[in-house]
Amino acid sequence: PPDSADHIAELMLNFEPPLPGFTTWAADGHGFGFADATVSERVRGRVKRSVIVAVLGRRVAADLLDLIERKGAVAHLTYWTEPVDGFGQMQRTAPAPEQRDEKPQTQPNPEAKQ
């Protein structure tokens, strides 16, 4: 639930050893559990949710989940873990002409027939 996202993020920001980073965003939950939904959410047919994503090693993930369960227990908090086949950051390069909305410069072909 959104009202718990700040508390979970605070636990993550203060985790030892420090986490390399994580991402949060707002989402809509669709499902059958509307017992705690607001009237507005019942009318909309979805509940407000927050999503937190972190790429972590298995041991760190297990320790973090344990911490959240102990210090940030939240009703209806759902989590999952899954393998990540790759993770990294792209190196900055100059954008290609197509990405700058410019026409690529062409070199004249001396063998082209006029």
Secondary structure, 3 states (H helix, E strand, C coil): CHHHHHHHHHHHHCCCCCCCCCEEEEEEECCCCCCCCCHHHHHHCCEEEEEEECCCCHHHHHHHHHHHHHHCCCCCCCCCCCCCCCCCCCCCCCCCHHHHCCCCCCCCCCCCCC
